[in-house]
Amino acid sequence: MTTLSAHDQDLAMLEIIGGPGGHEILQRIRAIFPDFADLLLEFGFGRIFGRPQLNLKSREIATIAALTALGTLPQLKVHVRAALHVGLTREEILEIILQMMVYCGAPKALNALFVAEIFDEKN
């Protein structure tokens, strides 16, 4: 029986969350700054997303809410795709954005809503 190395486990988590698109983004980051890519993979996907206390849907709900509140739209787009990949529905994602309108304001929620145009893309 072979056990995966920590690095391979981190890559497996990235595949679960982001699919092939996650690897593509990681490679783009690696081309700019390899150490950043390695730390993001190890810390974000290995140590945070891999913790058992929350399931991946719950983690993506929290991430979408935070990125909406911060107005960080490029990363929000990535995490909307990831949320779809781990099983959230279009309606659930829209409901998260609607909820954020109350707490972070209509302009940020509206900007996040326009990210939802990716629902029409093939994921």
Secondary structure, 3 states (H helix, E strand, C coil): CCCCCHHHHHHHHHHHHHHHHHHHHHHHHHHHCHHHHHHHHHHHHHHHCCCCCCCHHHHHHHHHHHHHHHCCHHHHHHHHHHHHHCCCCHHHHHHHHHHHHHHHCHHHHHHHHHHHHHHHCCC
